Amino acid sequence: MAAPHKTIPKPEPGEERLEFLADLVGYHLRRASIRDMQGMSAALESLSLRAVPLSVLLMIVENPGISAADICRAIGLKRANIVSILAELEQRGLFLREADPNDNRVQKLFPTRTGKELSAEALERLKDHEDHLLCALSGSERAELRRLLMKVWQGDEGD
């Protein structure tokens, strides 16, 4: 015999309930992500940077000589999408390209001083944003949150 269907009580006007949504981790991830992205956009706006181009720039700064293909693999970006991002960053003088001496088809990307300075400023702003976003969490709770979120997005890779 099938279990009886649960009747969802109708809330009074102005008394919305979140009982069902509150049980869904994805709902909380989405809400936290929206809040984070809004704060991140505001923090980077005056630098004329967005999240993905900054991620690409940071990969170049942290890994001088990296290729576009390696950046795509590392941050989960489609190769077709990196072309315009690199063009934008290059036009701003944030990195330089050099042909790979072992394979002329591959270009190695190196940050310029301007690229390093801009990425450092952006990181400071993002740290301030995260401190505000996560102010209710202790240092150990923040570390645990990062660890758990990495397990979620890495899936089977993190095992």
N, C-alpha and C positions, 0 to 999 in steps of 0.2 A: 504494500500500500504506500502510495506516495505521501511524502510529508506535506502537511498543509502549508499553503503560501503565507508568508508573513505579511500582515497588513501594515502598510506604511501610513502612520498617522499624519494627517495634514496639519502643517504648522499654522499657527495664527499669523495674520499679516504682521510683518515686521519681526517675526520670530523664526527666522530660517534656521533649519537644523543642518548639522554636518555629520550626523552619526555615521552614515554609510561612507562618506568621503573620508572622514577622520580615520577610518580603518585602512585606507589605501596608502601605502608608502609612496606610490607614484604621485598622488595628489600633493603630498608634502614636498616631494622632490621638485615638482613643477612650481609650486608656490615659492619655495626657497630660490629656485633658479631664476624665476622672474624678478624677484627682489634683488638678487645678486646682479643680474644683467642690467637692470635699471640703474643701480648704483655704479656699476662698472662703466656704463656708457657715460654717465654724468662725470665721473672721475677723469675719463679720457677725452672728453669732448673738447676742451680747450687745447689739447695737444693734437687735435685732428686725427685721432686714432680710434680704431674699433678693435674689438676683442680678437678677431681672427688675424688681421694684419699684425697686431701686436704679438700674437703667438708665433707667427712666422718670423718676425724680427727677433724675438727672443731666442728662437732656435738658431738663427744666424749668429747672434751675439754669443750664445753659450757654446756653439759648435762651429767656429770659424773654419771655412772650407767645406761646409756641408753642401750637398746638392739639393735641388728642388725635390727630386724624387724621395730623398731621405727625409726631408721635412714632411712631405705628404704622408709617408708611412708612420712617422713618429707622432703626428698629431691627428691622424685620421682624416686628412683633407684629400679631396679628389684632385687629380693632376690638372684637370681642366680648370679648376677654380684657382689654382696658385698662380697662373700666368698673369692675370690682372692684378693680383695682390702684389706680386713681385714688381710689376711695372709701376704701380703706385709708390711702393717703397723706394725703388730705384730712382724714380723721378724726384723724390724728396732728398736724394743723396744719402740714404741710410745704409746702403751696402754697395759693394763692388763685385763684379763678376770676373772670374779668371778661368780660362780654359784648363781643364784637367790635363796635365802633361802626359798622362797614360791613355787618355781617351778624349779626343777633341770634341766629341759629341756631348760630353758632360761639362757643365759649368759649375765651378766651385764658387760659393758665395761667402764674402768676407764683410764684416761690419765696418762702417766708417766711424770716425770719432763721433760724428753727429748721431749716427745710429746708436752707438753705445750710450751717449748722453741722454738721448730721448728715451731709450728703453729703461735707463736707470730712473729717470723722472716718472715714467709711467708706472714702474714697479712700486715706487714710494707712494704714489697716489692709490694704487690698488691695495697696498698694505694698509693704508689709512681706511680705505673703504671696507676691507675685510675686518679690521678691528671694530669698526662701527657695526657692521653686519652681525658679527659674532660676539658682541660685547657681553652677552649673557652666558657665554661658555668660558670655562677655565682653559688654560693652556693644554692640559691633558685631555680635556673634552674636545678641543679643536683637533688635536693630533688623532684622537680616536675617530672623529668625524671624517677626517681626510682618509684614514686607513679604511674605514667602512665604505666610503664612497668609491675609493679605488677598487675595492673588491667588487662592487656593483658594476662599474663601467668596464672593468677588465674581464668580467665573466670568468670563463674557464681558464683564461690566460694567467690569472693570479693564483691559481692552485699549485 
